[in-house]
């Protein structure tokens, strides 16, 4: 994943955590608008989420943020 989407993922996670607390969950769709305006990046994130890490549909935002920061 490119630097831009990684930064967006971290920002979205931080916003969700600030609004709803440490236990807030999210899916990879949280990082995209309701329009599929960038299918290449959407597929990169989906592949990272589903195939590479075999994450559940909803995961804790703190976990995703940490994974991205650790470049997993």
N, C-alpha and C positions, 0 to 999 in steps of 0.2 A: 504494500500500500504506500502511496506517496505521502510526503510530509503534510500536505494540506489536509487530507482526509484524517490523518492521525491527530492533527491539532483539533480538527472539528470534533472528532470522537471524544477527546479529552475535555473540550469545552462543554459539549452536551452532557457528558457524565457529571462534570462539576456543577452545571446548572440544575440537573435533576436531583443531585445529592443535596444541594443548597435548599431546594424547594421542598423536597419530600423526605429527606433524611438518608442515613447510611444504608438502610435496607431497601431502597428503591431499586426496582428491576427495570430493564428495558430490553428491547430487541434491536437487531441491527437496522431495522427500518427507522429507528429514532434519529438516525444521522442524515436522513434524506427528506426532501419535501414529498408531498403526496404525489407529485408528478415524477415519472421516471425520466428525468432530463439528463441523467448521466449513467446509462446502463453499464458502461465499462467499470466505473468505480463501484457501483452497486454490486456487481458480480465479484469484484475483488474483495469487498467487505464480506459478502455472503460466503464466499469460498473460505476466507480466513475464519469466519465464525462457525460455519457448518462443517466443512470438510477438514480443515487444518486442525481446529481445536475441539470439534464435536461438542460444541456448547448447546445447551437447551435453548428453546425459542426465547425465553426470558432469562436474563442473567443479572446479577447485581451490578449496578453501575460502578461501584468501587472496584470490583473484580476486573471489569473490562478496562477501566482507566489504568489500573496497575499493569495489566497485560500489555497494553499499548505502550506505556512508559518503559516497560522492561523489554520492548521490541520482540515480544513473543509472537 
